[in-house]
């Protein structure tokens, strides 16, 4: 009898606690990264996961997965939309065939500094637009993560645009179009393969992140880094499944947004740091850093106009984004 009373009392106590104690289910968001763990972007992705957990007081947890652990890079966006994964970390341009507006992020010389990117996204409507375009594919565009500048690293000196003429450059996607626009021949190779190609003389330069001068040991096979970069900076993005996002509590959404914005801003600082480290390392290794005069940079932008026009023609949304960039830089 006494035991029965004790059990009844315990049950009543638990009932009261459930009424007064906040109860929620932890939302675990499995984020598939297309990039290896030990690289710069994922370094910041880990910071994002830590901040999300802290700011949401454990209500939301980002569980990170590295290349191929859940789905392949090719499947990423489709898998996200179907709910096979709840998060995706990649370069948006990987899915330019599905979200054509994402190509604008990778147009040559589209932004000048990481600080410009922050301002354009947060104060000039760019982020709002990308969220709108992504939502059509059941994806919530959280925030970009900047990963340093990407530009030409070559075996030959470049002081004017004409110096690229006839040279073979490792360049893929929109950079392949850029290489052709400046008179070079584009050779499609994955990043690591470029080292061997440069060493053997199969190619004479590569368009790739400057920090790879150290991480891929390109200082052993190139003699020059050419400034400015064609992508200053290059962008990656964290997407969430739209239905998962919409089911989060208001406080959880606020926490995730706060974490995303802070990491976005941090990535602007890190991008500049990584660029400077790459340039300093290059000088130590006797790789010459060359800066193109402003008039030569203007020539490249002019040569790239058909690339911009082609992207704008592919989607009214892409045209809107290009207009945002043009308005921002008007008179600057």
C-alpha positions as a Markdown table, in Angstrom:
| # | Residue | x | y | z |
|---|---|---|---|---|
| 1 | Unk | 0.0 | 0.0 | 0.0 |
| 2 | Unk | 2.8 | 2.4 | 1.0 |
| 3 | Unk | 4.6 | 1.6 | -2.2 |
| 4 | Unk | 1.4 | 2.3 | -4.2 |
| 5 | Unk | 1.0 | 5.7 | -2.6 |
| 6 | Unk | 4.6 | 6.6 | -3.3 |
| 7 | Unk | 4.2 | 5.7 | -7.0 |
| 8 | Unk | 1.0 | 7.8 | -7.2 |
| 9 | Unk | 2.8 | 10.7 | -5.5 |
| 10 | Unk | 5.7 | 10.5 | -7.9 |
| 11 | Unk | 3.4 | 10.4 | -10.9 |
| 12 | Unk | 1.6 | 13.6 | -9.6 |
| 13 | Unk | 4.9 | 15.3 | -9.1 |
| 14 | Unk | 6.1 | 14.5 | -12.6 |
| 15 | Unk | 2.8 | 15.8 | -14.0 |
| 16 | Unk | 3.2 | 19.1 | -12.2 |
| 17 | Unk | 6.8 | 19.4 | -13.5 |
| 18 | Unk | 5.7 | 18.9 | -17.1 |
| 19 | Unk | 3.3 | 21.8 | -16.7 |
| 20 | Unk | 5.9 | 24.2 | -15.4 |
| 21 | Unk | 9.1 | 23.0 | -17.0 |
| 22 | Unk | 9.8 | 24.0 | -20.7 |
| 23 | Unk | 9.8 | 20.9 | -22.9 |
| 24 | Unk | 10.9 | 20.7 | -26.5 |
| 25 | Unk | 12.2 | 18.1 | -28.8 |
| 26 | Unk | 15.8 | 18.7 | -30.0 |
| 27 | Unk | 15.8 | 19.4 | -33.8 |
| 28 | Unk | 18.9 | 17.6 | -35.2 |
| 29 | Unk | 19.8 | 19.1 | -38.6 |
| 30 | Unk | 22.2 | 16.8 | -40.6 |
| 31 | Unk | 24.3 | 19.0 | -42.7 |
| 32 | Unk | 26.1 | 17.4 | -45.7 |
| 33 | Unk | 29.3 | 19.3 | -46.6 |
| 34 | Unk | 30.7 | 18.8 | -50.0 |
| 35 | Unk | 34.1 | 20.0 | -48.7 |
| 36 | Unk | 36.6 | 18.0 | -46.6 |
| 37 | Unk | 36.6 | 18.6 | -42.9 |
| 38 | Unk | 40.2 | 20.0 | -42.8 |
| 39 | Unk | 39.6 | 22.9 | -45.1 |
| 40 | Unk | 38.8 | 26.6 | -44.5 |
| 41 | Unk | 35.1 | 26.6 | -45.2 |
| 42 | Unk | 34.3 | 23.6 | -42.9 |
| 43 | Unk | 36.4 | 25.3 | -40.2 |
| 44 | Unk | 33.7 | 28.1 | -40.1 |
| 45 | Unk | 30.9 | 25.5 | -40.6 |
| 46 | Unk | 32.0 | 24.0 | -37.3 |
| 47 | Unk | 31.9 | 27.5 | -35.7 |
| 48 | Unk | 28.3 | 27.9 | -37.0 |
| 49 | Unk | 27.3 | 24.5 | -35.5 |
| 50 | Unk | 28.7 | 25.5 | -32.1 |
| 51 | Unk | 26.9 | 28.9 | -32.2 |
| 52 | Unk | 23.6 | 27.3 | -33.2 |
| 53 | Unk | 23.7 | 24.9 | -30.3 |
| 54 | Unk | 24.7 | 27.7 | -27.8 |
| 55 | Unk | 22.2 | 30.4 | -29.0 |
| 56 | Unk | 19.3 | 27.9 | -29.2 |
| 57 | Unk | 20.2 | 26.5 | -25.7 |
| 58 | Unk | 20.4 | 23.1 | -27.3 |
| 59 | Unk | 17.0 | 23.3 | -29.1 |
| 60 | Unk | 18.7 | 23.0 | -32.5 |
| 61 | Unk | 21.8 | 20.9 | -33.2 |
| 62 | Unk | 23.8 | 20.9 | -36.5 |
| 63 | Unk | 25.3 | 17.5 | -37.1 |
| 64 | Unk | 28.0 | 17.8 | -39.7 |
| 65 | Unk | 28.9 | 15.2 | -42.3 |
| 66 | Unk | 31.8 | 15.3 | -44.8 |
| 67 | Unk | 32.0 | 14.4 | -48.5 |
| 68 | Unk | 29.9 | 11.4 | -49.5 |
| 69 | Unk | 28.9 | 10.4 | -46.0 |
| 70 | Unk | 25.2 | 11.0 | -46.6 |
| 71 | Unk | 24.8 | 12.0 | -50.3 |
| 72 | Unk | 27.1 | 13.0 | -53.1 |
| 73 | Unk | 27.7 | 16.6 | -54.1 |
| 74 | Unk | 25.7 | 16.1 | -57.3 |
| 75 | Unk | 22.7 | 14.9 | -55.3 |
| 76 | Unk | 23.0 | 17.6 | -52.6 |
| 77 | Unk | 20.3 | 20.1 | -53.5 |
| 78 | Unk | 17.8 | 17.5 | -54.7 |
| 79 | Unk | 18.4 | 15.5 | -51.6 |
| 80 | Unk | 17.9 | 18.6 | -49.5 |
| 81 | Unk | 14.6 | 19.5 | -51.2 |
| 82 | Unk | 13.3 | 15.9 | -50.7 |
| 83 | Unk | 14.2 | 15.9 | -47.0 |
| 84 | Unk | 16.8 | 13.2 | -47.3 |
| 85 | Unk | 19.1 | 15.6 | -45.5 |
| 86 | Unk | 18.2 | 18.7 | -43.5 |
| 87 | Unk | 21.2 | 20.9 | -44.4 |
| 88 | Unk | 23.7 | 21.4 | -47.2 |
| 89 | Unk | 27.0 | 23.2 | -47.4 |
| 90 | Unk | 28.3 | 23.9 | -50.9 |
| 91 | Unk | 29.1 | 26.5 | -53.4 |
| 92 | Unk | 25.7 | 27.6 | -54.8 |
| 93 | Unk | 27.0 | 27.6 | -58.4 |
| 94 | Unk | 27.3 | 23.7 | -58.2 |
| 95 | Unk | 23.5 | 23.9 | -58.6 |
| 96 | Unk | 23.4 | 26.7 | -61.2 |
| 97 | Unk | 21.4 | 24.5 | -63.5 |
| 98 | Unk | 18.6 | 24.2 | -60.9 |
| 99 | Unk | 18.9 | 27.7 | -59.4 |
| 100 | Unk | 20.3 | 29.9 | -62.2 |
| 101 | Unk | 20.4 | 32.9 | -59.9 |
| 102 | Unk | 23.2 | 31.3 | -58.0 |
| 103 | Unk | 25.5 | 31.9 | -61.0 |
| 104 | Unk | 25.6 | 35.6 | -60.2 |
| 105 | Unk | 27.6 | 34.9 | -57.0 |
| 106 | Unk | 30.4 | 33.6 | -59.3 |
| 107 | Unk | 30.5 | 36.2 | -62.0 |
| 108 | Unk | 34.0 | 37.5 | -62.6 |
| 109 | Unk | 34.9 | 40.6 | -60.7 |
| 110 | Unk | 31.3 | 41.0 | -59.4 |
| 111 | Unk | 32.4 | 42.2 | -55.9 |
| 112 | Unk | 35.5 | 43.9 | -54.8 |
| 113 | Unk | 35.9 | 43.1 | -51.1 |
| 114 | Unk | 34.4 | 40.8 | -48.4 |
| 115 | Unk | 32.9 | 43.8 | -46.7 |
| 116 | Unk | 31.1 | 44.7 | -49.9 |
| 117 | Unk | 29.5 | 41.2 | -49.9 |
| 118 | Unk | 28.2 | 41.7 | -46.3 |
| 119 | Unk | 26.7 | 45.0 | -47.2 |
| 120 | Unk | 25.2 | 43.9 | -50.5 |
| 121 | Unk | 23.6 | 40.8 | -48.9 |
| 122 | Unk | 22.3 | 42.4 | -45.7 |
| 123 | Unk | 21.4 | 46.0 | -46.7 |
| 124 | Unk | 20.7 | 45.8 | -50.5 |
| 125 | Unk | 18.2 | 42.9 | -50.8 |
| 126 | Unk | 20.6 | 40.3 | -52.1 |
| 127 | Unk | 20.0 | 37.8 | -49.3 |
| 128 | Unk | 16.2 | 38.3 | -49.4 |
| 129 | Unk | 16.2 | 37.5 | -53.2 |
| 130 | Unk | 18.4 | 34.4 | -52.8 |
| 131 | Unk | 16.0 | 33.1 | -50.1 |
| 132 | Unk | 13.1 | 33.7 | -52.5 |
| 133 | Unk | 14.8 | 31.8 | -55.3 |
| 134 | Unk | 16.0 | 29.0 | -53.1 |
| 135 | Unk | 12.5 | 28.5 | -51.6 |
| 136 | Unk | 11.2 | 27.4 | -55.0 |
| 137 | Unk | 13.4 | 24.3 | -54.5 |
| 138 | Unk | 12.4 | 23.7 | -50.8 |
| 139 | Unk | 15.6 | 25.2 | -49.6 |
| 140 | Unk | 16.2 | 28.0 | -47.1 |
| 141 | Unk | 19.3 | 30.0 | -47.9 |
| 142 | Unk | 20.7 | 30.7 | -44.5 |
| 143 | Unk | 23.9 | 32.8 | -45.1 |
| 144 | Unk | 27.0 | 32.6 | -47.3 |
| 145 | Unk | 30.4 | 31.7 | -45.9 |
| 146 | Unk | 33.3 | 33.4 | -47.7 |
| 147 | Unk | 36.4 | 31.4 | -48.3 |
| 148 | Unk | 39.1 | 33.7 | -49.6 |
| 149 | Unk | 39.8 | 35.1 | -53.0 |
| 150 | Unk | 40.2 | 33.0 | -56.1 |
| 151 | Unk | 42.4 | 34.2 | -59.0 |
| 152 | Unk | 45.2 | 33.3 | -61.4 |
| 153 | Unk | 48.4 | 31.6 | -60.3 |
| 154 | Unk | 50.7 | 31.2 | -63.3 |
| 155 | Unk | 54.1 | 30.1 | -64.5 |
| 156 | Unk | 54.3 | 33.3 | -66.6 |
| 157 | Unk | 54.2 | 37.1 | -65.7 |
| 158 | Unk | 51.0 | 39.0 | -66.3 |
| 159 | Unk | 51.1 | 42.8 | -66.4 |
| 160 | Unk | 48.4 | 43.2 | -69.0 |
| 161 | Unk | 45.4 | 41.2 | -70.3 |
| 162 | Unk | 47.2 | 40.3 | -73.5 |
| 163 | Unk | 49.7 | 38.3 | -71.5 |
| 164 | Unk | 47.0 | 35.6 | -71.0 |
| 165 | Unk | 46.6 | 35.2 | -74.8 |
| 166 | Unk | 47.2 | 31.6 | -75.9 |
| 167 | Unk | 48.1 | 30.3 | -72.5 |
| 168 | Unk | 46.6 | 27.1 | -71.1 |
| 169 | Unk | 44.8 | 27.7 | -67.8 |
| 170 | Unk | 43.2 | 25.2 | -65.5 |
| 171 | Unk | 39.7 | 26.7 | -65.3 |
| 172 | Unk | 36.2 | 25.1 | -65.0 |
| 173 | Unk | 32.6 | 26.3 | -65.2 |
| 174 | Unk | 32.3 | 30.1 | -65.4 |
| 175 | Unk | 36.1 | 30.4 | -65.0 |
| 176 | Unk | 36.4 | 28.4 | -68.2 |
| 177 | Unk | 34.3 | 31.1 | -69.9 |
| 178 | Unk | 36.5 | 33.8 | -68.2 |
| 179 | Unk | 39.7 | 32.2 | -69.4 |
| 180 | Unk | 38.4 | 32.1 | -73.0 |
| 181 | Unk | 37.2 | 35.8 | -72.7 |
| 182 | Unk | 40.8 | 36.9 | -71.8 |
| 183 | Unk | 42.3 | 34.9 | -74.7 |
| 184 | Unk | 43.5 | 31.8 | -72.8 |
| 185 | Unk | 42.6 | 28.2 | -73.4 |
| 186 | Unk | 40.6 | 26.6 | -70.6 |
| 187 | Unk | 41.6 | 23.2 | -69.5 |
| 188 | Unk | 39.1 | 21.3 | -67.2 |
| 189 | Unk | 40.9 | 19.6 | -64.3 |
| 190 | Unk | 39.9 | 19.1 | -60.7 |
| 191 | Unk | 42.0 | 21.2 | -58.3 |
| 192 | Unk | 44.5 | 18.5 | -57.1 |
| 193 | Unk | 45.2 | 17.4 | -60.7 |
| 194 | Unk | 46.4 | 20.9 | -61.6 |
| 195 | Unk | 49.6 | 20.4 | -59.6 |
| 196 | Unk | 50.8 | 17.6 | -61.8 |
| 197 | Unk | 49.6 | 19.4 | -64.9 |
| 198 | Unk | 51.5 | 22.5 | -63.9 |
| 199 | Unk | 54.6 | 20.5 | -63.1 |
| 200 | Unk | 54.5 | 18.7 | -66.4 |
| 201 | Unk | 53.7 | 21.9 | -68.4 |
| 202 | Unk | 50.4 | 20.6 | -69.6 |
| 203 | Unk | 48.9 | 23.8 | -68.3 |
| 204 | Unk | 50.6 | 27.1 | -67.6 |
| 205 | Unk | 48.4 | 28.5 | -64.8 |
| 206 | Unk | 45.3 | 27.8 | -62.7 |
| 207 | Unk | 42.4 | 29.8 | -61.5 |
| 208 | Unk | 41.9 | 28.6 | -57.9 |
| 209 | Unk | 41.8 | 30.0 | -54.3 |
| 210 | Unk | 45.0 | 31.8 | -53.4 |
| 211 | Unk | 45.4 | 29.9 | -50.1 |
| 212 | Unk | 46.1 | 26.7 | -52.2 |
| 213 | Unk | 49.5 | 28.2 | -52.9 |
| 214 | Unk | 50.3 | 26.6 | -49.6 |
| 215 | Unk | 47.7 | 23.9 | -49.0 |
| 216 | Unk | 48.2 | 22.3 | -52.4 |
| 217 | Unk | 51.9 | 23.3 | -52.6 |
| 218 | Unk | 51.4 | 25.3 | -55.8 |
| 219 | Unk | 54.4 | 27.4 | -54.8 |
| 220 | Unk | 56.4 | 24.5 | -56.2 |
| 221 | Unk | 54.9 | 24.7 | -59.7 |
| 222 | Unk | 53.9 | 28.4 | -60.3 |
| 223 | Unk | 56.0 | 31.6 | -60.3 |
| 224 | Unk | 53.3 | 34.3 | -60.1 |
| 225 | Unk | 50.1 | 35.2 | -58.3 |
| 226 | Unk | 48.1 | 37.7 | -60.2 |
| 227 | Unk | 45.9 | 40.4 | -58.5 |
| 228 | Unk | 43.1 | 41.2 | -58.2 |
| 229 | Unk | 41.4 | 37.9 | -57.9 |
| 230 | Unk | 38.5 | 37.1 | -60.2 |
| 231 | Unk | 36.4 | 36.2 | -57.2 |
| 232 | Unk | 37.1 | 38.5 | -54.2 |
| 233 | Unk | 35.9 | 36.6 | -52.3 |
| 234 | Unk | 34.6 | 33.2 | -53.4 |
| 235 | Unk | 31.3 | 32.2 | -51.8 |
| 236 | Unk | 29.9 | 29.0 | -50.3 |
| 237 | Unk | 26.4 | 28.7 | -48.7 |
| 238 | Unk | 24.5 | 26.9 | -46.0 |
| 239 | Unk | 21.1 | 25.8 | -47.0 |
| 240 | Unk | 18.4 | 24.2 | -44.8 |
| 241 | Unk | 15.4 | 22.2 | -45.8 |
| 242 | Unk | 12.6 | 24.7 | -46.0 |
| 243 | Unk | 10.0 | 22.5 | -44.2 |
| 244 | Unk | 12.5 | 21.9 | -41.3 |
| 245 | Unk | 13.2 | 25.6 | -41.1 |
| 246 | Unk | 9.5 | 26.5 | -41.0 |
| 247 | Unk | 8.8 | 24.0 | -38.2 |
| 248 | Unk | 11.5 | 25.6 | -35.9 |
| 249 | Unk | 10.2 | 27.7 | -33.0 |
| 250 | Unk | 10.5 | 31.5 | -33.3 |
| 251 | Unk | 13.3 | 31.5 | -30.7 |
| 252 | Unk | 15.1 | 28.7 | -32.5 |
| 253 | Unk | 14.9 | 30.6 | -35.8 |
| 254 | Unk | 16.2 | 33.7 | -34.2 |
| 255 | Unk | 19.1 | 31.7 | -32.7 |
| 256 | Unk | 20.0 | 30.1 | -36.1 |
| 257 | Unk | 19.8 | 33.4 | -37.9 |
| 258 | Unk | 22.0 | 35.1 | -35.3 |
| 259 | Unk | 24.6 | 32.3 | -35.7 |
| 260 | Unk | 24.4 | 32.5 | -39.4 |
| 261 | Unk | 24.9 | 36.2 | -39.6 |
| 262 | Unk | 27.8 | 36.2 | -37.1 |
| 263 | Unk | 29.7 | 33.4 | -39.1 |
| 264 | Unk | 29.0 | 35.3 | -42.3 |
| 265 | Unk | 30.6 | 38.4 | -40.9 |
| 266 | Unk | 33.4 | 36.4 | -39.4 |
| 267 | Unk | 34.1 | 34.8 | -42.8 |
| 268 | Unk | 34.6 | 38.3 | -44.2 |
| 269 | Unk | 37.5 | 38.8 | -41.7 |
| 270 | Unk | 38.8 | 35.3 | -42.3 |
| 271 | Unk | 38.8 | 35.7 | -46.1 |
| 272 | Unk | 41.1 | 38.7 | -45.9 |
| 273 | Unk | 43.3 | 36.9 | -43.4 |
| 274 | Unk | 43.6 | 33.8 | -45.6 |
| 275 | Unk | 44.4 | 36.0 | -48.6 |
| 276 | Unk | 47.1 | 37.9 | -46.8 |
| 277 | Unk | 48.6 | 34.7 | -45.4 |
| 278 | Unk | 48.8 | 33.3 | -49.0 |
| 279 | Unk | 50.5 | 36.4 | -50.3 |
| 280 | Unk | 53.0 | 36.5 | -47.5 |
| 281 | Unk | 53.7 | 32.8 | -48.0 |
| 282 | Unk | 54.2 | 33.4 | -51.7 |
| 283 | Unk | 56.8 | 36.1 | -51.1 |
| 284 | Unk | 58.7 | 33.8 | -48.7 |
| 285 | Unk | 58.7 | 31.1 | -51.4 |
| 286 | Unk | 59.8 | 33.6 | -54.2 |
| 287 | Unk | 56.5 | 33.5 | -55.9 |
| 288 | Unk | 56.1 | 37.0 | -57.4 |
| 289 | Unk | 52.8 | 38.8 | -56.6 |
| 290 | Unk | 51.8 | 41.0 | -59.5 |
| 291 | Unk | 49.0 | 43.5 | -59.5 |
| 292 | Unk | 47.2 | 44.5 | -62.7 |
| 293 | Unk | 46.7 | 48.2 | -63.3 |
| 294 | Unk | 43.1 | 49.5 | -63.0 |
| 295 | Unk | 42.8 | 50.1 | -66.7 |
| 296 | Unk | 43.6 | 46.4 | -67.3 |
| 297 | Unk | 41.0 | 45.3 | -64.8 |
| 298 | Unk | 38.5 | 47.4 | -66.6 |
| 299 | Unk | 39.4 | 45.6 | -69.8 |
| 300 | Unk | 38.8 | 42.3 | -68.2 |
| 301 | Unk | 35.3 | 43.4 | -67.0 |
| 302 | Unk | 34.5 | 44.6 | -70.5 |
| 303 | Unk | 35.6 | 41.3 | -72.0 |
| 304 | Unk | 33.4 | 39.5 | -69.5 |
| 305 | Unk | 30.2 | 41.4 | -70.4 |
| 306 | Unk | 28.9 | 38.6 | -72.6 |
| 307 | Unk | 29.2 | 36.2 | -69.6 |
| 308 | Unk | 27.1 | 38.6 | -67.5 |
| 309 | Unk | 24.6 | 39.0 | -70.3 |
| 310 | Unk | 24.2 | 35.3 | -70.8 |
| 311 | Unk | 23.5 | 34.8 | -67.0 |
| 312 | Unk | 21.0 | 37.7 | -67.0 |
| 313 | Unk | 19.2 | 36.2 | -70.0 |
| 314 | Unk | 18.8 | 32.8 | -68.3 |
| 315 | Unk | 16.6 | 34.1 | -65.5 |
| 316 | Unk | 14.8 | 37.3 | -64.6 |
| 317 | Unk | 16.0 | 36.7 | -61.0 |
| 318 | Unk | 19.6 | 36.7 | -62.1 |
| 319 | Unk | 19.0 | 39.9 | -63.9 |
| 320 | Unk | 17.6 | 41.4 | -60.7 |
| 321 | Unk | 20.7 | 40.4 | -58.8 |
| 322 | Unk | 23.1 | 41.8 | -61.4 |
| 323 | Unk | 21.1 | 45.1 | -61.2 |
| 324 | Unk | 21.6 | 45.1 | -57.4 |
| 325 | Unk | 25.4 | 44.8 | -58.0 |
| 326 | Unk | 25.4 | 47.5 | -60.6 |
| 327 | Unk | 23.4 | 49.9 | -58.4 |
| 328 | Unk | 25.7 | 49.3 | -55.4 |
| 329 | Unk | 28.9 | 50.0 | -57.4 |
| 330 | Unk | 27.5 | 52.9 | -59.4 |
| 331 | Unk | 29.9 | 55.8 | -59.0 |
| 332 | Unk | 32.3 | 53.8 | -56.8 |
